Amino acid sequence: MTQYLLSVHGGGSTPQPAPGEIAPVYTAVGDFNAELRAAGAWVFAGGLEPPDTAAVVRASASGDVLVTDGPFVEGKEHIGGVWVIEATGLDAALAWAAKATVACRLPVEVRAFQAIPAENDRA
């Protein structure tokens, strides 16, 4: 099975649920998480704090490390949370993402993790 990252995007032109509408979203996401677990597709999931709480760590060519405040990429939209799932292929991952976007009411991007070469293939 392949692992996929389902990243939830918010901000920008994407309307956020109103404060009074967030409880049903949490319930729907909890139900979706339970469905992932029951199907054996669950690996990990979590919501992220707002981008203004981010820090970026960079190494220079000389080996110095610099830590700066804020997100790596300035933009109107940001990643608000993620699921890591296991699926038999892209179509199955897209089907999970369709359920995820309905549950969280935000766009969900789907990306496969790169395959890790077998130890014998690394030379």
C-alpha positions as CSV (number, residue, x, y, z in Angstrom):
1,M,0.0,0.0,0.0
2,T,1.1,3.5,-0.7
3,Q,1.0,6.3,1.9
4,Y,-0.7,9.6,0.9
5,L,-0.7,13.0,2.5
6,L,-4.1,14.6,2.5
7,S,-3.5,18.3,3.4
8,V,-6.3,20.6,4.3
9,H,-6.0,24.1,2.9
10,G,-7.6,27.2,4.4
11,G,-7.4,30.9,4.4
12,G,-7.4,33.1,1.3
13,S,-10.7,32.9,-0.6
14,T,-11.7,29.7,1.1
15,P,-14.5,30.6,3.6
16,Q,-13.9,29.3,7.1
17,P,-16.7,27.9,9.1
18,A,-18.4,30.4,11.4
19,P,-17.7,29.9,15.1
20,G,-21.2,28.6,15.6
21,E,-20.8,26.1,12.8
22,I,-17.5,24.5,13.9
23,A,-18.9,21.9,16.3
24,P,-20.6,19.9,13.4
25,V,-17.3,20.1,11.5
26,Y,-15.4,18.5,14.5
27,T,-18.1,15.8,14.7
28,A,-17.8,15.1,11.0
29,V,-14.0,15.0,11.1
30,G,-14.2,12.7,14.1
31,D,-16.5,10.3,12.2
32,F,-14.2,10.4,9.2
33,N,-11.2,9.6,11.4
34,A,-13.2,6.6,12.8
35,E,-14.0,5.4,9.3
36,L,-10.3,5.6,8.3
37,R,-9.3,3.6,11.4
38,A,-12.0,1.0,10.8
39,A,-10.9,0.6,7.2
40,G,-7.2,0.2,8.2
41,A,-6.3,3.3,6.2
42,W,-5.3,5.5,9.2
43,V,-1.7,6.3,9.8
44,F,-1.7,9.8,11.4
45,A,-3.7,13.0,11.4
46,G,-3.5,16.4,13.1
47,G,-4.5,20.0,12.9
48,L,-1.9,22.8,12.8
49,E,-1.7,26.0,14.6
50,P,-2.0,29.2,12.5
51,P,0.8,30.2,10.2
52,D,1.8,33.2,12.4
53,T,3.0,30.6,15.0
54,A,5.4,29.0,12.5
55,A,9.2,29.1,12.5
56,V,11.5,28.3,9.6
57,V,15.0,26.7,10.2
58,R,17.5,27.1,7.4
59,A,21.1,25.9,7.0
60,S,23.5,28.0,5.0
61,A,26.3,26.7,2.8
62,S,28.7,27.4,5.6
63,G,26.7,25.3,8.0
64,D,25.2,28.1,10.0
65,V,21.6,27.7,11.1
66,L,19.1,30.5,11.0
67,V,15.7,30.5,12.6
68,T,13.1,33.0,11.4
69,D,9.5,33.6,12.4
70,G,6.6,33.0,10.1
71,P,5.8,30.5,7.4
72,F,8.3,29.4,4.8
73,V,6.0,30.6,2.0
74,E,4.1,33.9,2.4
75,G,0.6,33.4,1.0
76,K,-3.0,33.9,1.6
77,E,-3.7,30.2,1.9
78,H,-2.0,27.8,4.3
79,I,-2.1,24.2,5.4
80,G,-4.4,23.9,8.4
81,G,-4.1,20.2,9.0
82,V,-3.1,16.8,7.6
83,W,-4.0,13.2,7.4
84,V,-1.5,10.5,6.4
85,I,-3.3,7.5,5.1
86,E,-2.5,4.2,3.4
87,A,-4.4,3.4,0.2
88,T,-4.2,0.9,-2.6
89,G,-3.7,3.6,-5.2
90,L,-4.5,7.2,-6.2
91,D,-8.2,6.5,-6.9
92,A,-8.6,5.1,-3.4
93,A,-6.8,8.1,-1.9
94,L,-8.9,10.5,-3.9
95,A,-12.1,8.7,-2.6
96,W,-10.8,9.3,1.0
97,A,-10.0,12.9,0.1
98,A,-13.6,13.4,-1.2
99,K,-14.9,12.2,2.2
100,A,-12.3,14.4,4.0
101,T,-13.3,17.6,2.2
102,V,-17.0,17.0,2.9
103,A,-16.1,16.4,6.6
104,C,-13.8,19.4,7.1
105,R,-15.5,21.7,4.6
106,L,-12.2,22.9,3.2
107,P,-10.1,21.9,0.1
108,V,-7.9,18.8,0.5
109,E,-4.8,18.2,-1.6
110,V,-3.7,14.6,-2.2
111,R,0.0,13.7,-2.7
112,A,1.7,10.3,-2.5
113,F,4.8,9.8,-0.5
114,Q,7.9,8.8,-2.5
115,A,8.7,5.2,-2.4
116,I,11.8,4.4,-0.3
117,P,14.3,2.3,-2.3
118,A,15.1,-1.1,-0.9
119,E,18.4,-1.3,0.9
120,N,19.9,-3.3,-2.0
121,D,18.9,-0.6,-4.5
122,R,21.0,2.1,-2.6
123,A,24.4,2.3,-4.1
